[in-house]
Amino acid sequence: MAQAQVPSVLLSRWDQWKARFLRSNGRVVDPGQGGITHSEGQAYALLLAQAFGDRDAFEAIELWTLRHLATRQDALMAWRWQDGEVRDWRNATDGDLLRGWALLRASRDSDWAGHAAKAQAIAGALVTICLAPDPRAPGEDLLNPADQSPASPTAVLVNPSYYLPRALRELSAAFDQPRLIRTADHGETLFRDPLALRDWITVTPEGVTPPEGHDDRFGWDGLRIPLYLVWSGRADHPAVRQAAARFALANAPGHVAGVTDAAGRVLSESDLAGFRAVAALAQDGAEGRLPAHALVDDATRSGEYYPDTLALLAALARAEGGAD
């Protein structure tokens, strides 16, 4: 699957995002969580910098990450850094997957030297540390959300929004890791179960069940499921249609339902541009009218880290999701 050209009109939005959230030393700050830095934030920034051809930003982000988060004994990152030190040494598998993919793209697509070996090491660590046998089908793997997340032959906790099938497939092809492509395929099969459209689920031998230790809802985590499926060229996946229907449950004009419970009741809705961008992406995919280079409307931006990041990621997913 080829990388599509990101529309140049988005460059000003990338510059605005950097001014708000990226420090000159390469650290991405999440003001809404007390100014912490987390591994997925560094990885999102790497993907965006590579897509926008911003090598200076990419190298600064990666250097800060190497010095402060990629300091475990394996190739994965610690999840949270705050007040000058790591505060949570567990990894977050989505952050590692996204960073590995960003490093691969930098080497393969941008010809930026020095990153392929790191991407290869991350791909290997994902296989050895972040996969767990599916209790329903022990020959297939589920993506474990963290190295210390509970997984047993009777129950595996899964965050479906940690799957970006395209990233798994491309890392698999680049570094001869066939379990990663099988994980991507199996994940897309898992998402065909309507019960899997959640922030968190538990997979047992009997099937998908409510999550252990988490609220049973489709919310700020789960909304990335359709984003990542569209980015992976799977706009026709049933989960994209189901997510579009969830987003459309909002009551206020111009809002999308950001959080819905297991019964479909709206718990929170928003008109922030990033959430509307993901909802528009899901709606376009569900209706089969997703142009590869169309822009997500981002006329208003919130100044909040997560929705502003989602707006840029949705624009990138829309640009690249139709590429073959």
Helices and strands as residue ranges (DSSP letters): G 8-10, H 11-21, G 31-33, E 37-38, H 39-51, H 55-68, E 80-82, E 85-88, H 93-108, H 116-129, E 131-134, E 137-143, E 151-152, E 155-158, G 160-162, H 165-175, H 178-190, G 194-196, E 201-204, E 207-209, E 217-218, H 224-231, H 238-247, E 256-261, E 266-270, H 273-286, H 305-320
